[in-house]
Amino acid sequence: MVAVIEGKEEAFGARYIEFKVHRSETDPGLILGSWLFAHGSSTLIDQSRPDSPVATEFRHVVDCADQHGIPFVWVNDPRRAVSALGTPLSFVPYLAASMSRMPRNAR
């Protein structure tokens, strides 16, 4: 089981994968997610696809963490882009990819 945390300090020194949330540079209404899981500093195990919607990548990062025994996924969302969707963080994995677009009136 993988726990989703909002601050890396919540891992209390345990391993975690950082999941970064950010807006697309070309379409500010599109919220993207990116992550990287490596063993040490040189061996890449898995990572997000470029310009992938937050919901899609969130499902992938949680699955990757589960497969590799990583107990935490830290959602690094300093600008609260996910919160702007009006969706609690715990519900993010269930968002459809199309839900990663913010309504125009929320921009």
C-alpha positions as CSV (number, residue, x, y, z in Angstrom):
1,M,0.0,0.0,0.0
2,V,1.3,3.4,-0.9
3,A,0.5,6.5,1.1
4,V,0.1,9.9,-0.6
5,I,1.8,12.7,1.4
6,E,1.7,16.5,0.9
7,G,5.1,17.1,2.6
8,K,8.3,15.0,2.3
9,E,8.8,15.4,6.0
10,E,5.7,13.1,6.4
11,A,7.8,10.2,5.1
12,F,10.0,10.4,8.3
13,G,13.1,9.4,6.4
14,A,11.5,6.5,4.5
15,R,11.8,6.3,0.7
16,Y,9.4,8.2,-1.5
17,I,8.9,9.2,-5.1
18,E,8.4,12.9,-5.7
19,F,5.4,13.7,-7.9
20,K,5.6,17.3,-9.2
21,V,2.4,19.1,-10.2
22,H,2.7,22.1,-12.6
23,R,0.8,24.0,-15.3
24,S,1.7,23.5,-18.9
25,E,3.9,26.2,-20.3
26,T,1.9,26.2,-23.6
27,D,-1.6,25.8,-22.1
28,P,-1.9,27.3,-18.6
29,G,-5.3,25.6,-18.2
30,L,-3.7,22.1,-18.5
31,I,-2.3,20.7,-15.2
32,L,0.6,18.3,-15.7
33,G,2.3,15.8,-13.5
34,S,5.9,14.6,-13.6
35,W,8.0,12.2,-11.6
36,L,11.3,10.2,-11.8
37,F,12.2,7.0,-10.0
38,A,15.9,6.1,-10.1
39,H,18.1,3.7,-8.2
40,G,21.0,5.8,-7.0
41,S,22.2,8.7,-9.1
42,S,22.6,6.8,-12.4
43,T,20.0,4.0,-13.0
44,L,16.7,5.2,-14.2
45,I,13.9,2.7,-13.4
46,D,10.8,4.6,-14.6
47,Q,9.5,8.1,-15.2
48,S,6.6,10.2,-16.4
49,R,6.0,11.0,-20.1
50,P,6.5,14.6,-21.2
51,D,3.4,16.8,-21.1
52,S,1.2,14.1,-19.5
53,P,-2.0,15.1,-17.6
54,V,-1.8,15.0,-13.8
55,A,-4.4,12.2,-13.4
56,T,-2.7,9.9,-15.8
57,E,0.8,10.3,-14.3
58,F,-0.5,10.1,-10.7
59,R,-1.9,6.7,-11.4
60,H,1.4,5.6,-12.9
61,V,3.5,6.9,-10.1
62,V,1.4,5.2,-7.4
63,D,1.6,2.0,-9.4
64,C,5.3,2.3,-9.8
65,A,5.8,2.9,-6.0
66,D,3.6,-0.1,-5.2
67,Q,5.5,-2.4,-7.6
68,H,8.9,-1.3,-6.1
69,G,7.9,-1.3,-2.4
70,I,8.2,2.5,-2.1
71,P,5.9,3.4,0.8
72,F,5.2,7.0,-0.1
73,V,4.4,9.3,-3.0
74,W,5.1,13.0,-2.1
75,V,2.8,15.3,-4.1
76,N,4.9,18.5,-4.6
77,D,2.3,21.0,-5.6
78,P,3.6,24.4,-4.2
79,R,1.2,26.4,-6.3
80,R,-1.8,24.2,-5.4
81,A,-2.7,23.5,-9.0
82,V,-4.6,20.3,-8.0
83,S,-6.5,22.2,-5.4
84,A,-7.6,24.7,-8.1
85,L,-9.5,21.8,-9.7
86,G,-11.7,21.8,-6.6
87,T,-10.8,18.2,-6.0
88,P,-9.3,16.8,-2.8
89,L,-5.8,15.3,-3.2
90,S,-7.0,11.9,-2.2
91,F,-9.4,11.8,-5.1
92,V,-6.8,12.6,-7.8
93,P,-6.2,9.0,-8.9
94,Y,-9.8,8.8,-9.9
95,L,-9.8,11.8,-12.1
96,A,-10.3,11.3,-15.8
97,A,-7.5,12.7,-18.0
98,S,-9.9,15.2,-19.3
99,M,-10.5,16.5,-15.8
100,S,-6.9,17.8,-15.7
101,R,-8.2,20.9,-17.6
102,M,-9.2,23.8,-15.3
103,P,-12.5,25.5,-16.1
104,R,-11.8,28.8,-17.8
105,N,-13.3,30.8,-15.0
106,A,-10.8,29.3,-12.5
107,R,-7.7,30.5,-14.4
